[in-house]
Amino acid sequence: MSLLPTPTASPPHTHNSGNEFRPLTLSLADISATMSMAASRIRASISQYQTEAANTDDPSAARIMHFKAGLQWEIAVRD
């Protein structure tokens, strides 16, 4: 069983198109490294916001809201 998708039939080539679609090709090592970097950033963000939330004098619900807001900001900024 192959891990890579089977290429599908492509439309006939047009000579007057300068912007032909070319699929991105990444090796499994590239994909693995990219996923590893993303996971590392997620762990760092979670750790940062957990620390910030733990260092507030707010009740538990407020700490959770702070943590959630921080993660939502992180996701929005990185999108």
C-alpha positions, 0 to 999 in steps of 0.5 A: 500500500502506497503512502502517496496519493495516486496522480489523477488524469490531468486536463490537456496542456494548453500552450497559452497558459502561463499559470499552470497548476503544479502540485507541491511535492514534498518528501516524507522527511519534509512533511515530518519536519514541518509537522514536528515544527508545528507541534513544537510551536503548539507546545510552546504556545500552550506552555506559555499561556498555561504559565501566564494563566497560572500566575494570575490571581484570578479564579479557575474559570478566568484562568481558563478563559485567559488560556483559551483567548491566548491560544485563539490569538496565536491561531489567528495570528499564524493563519 
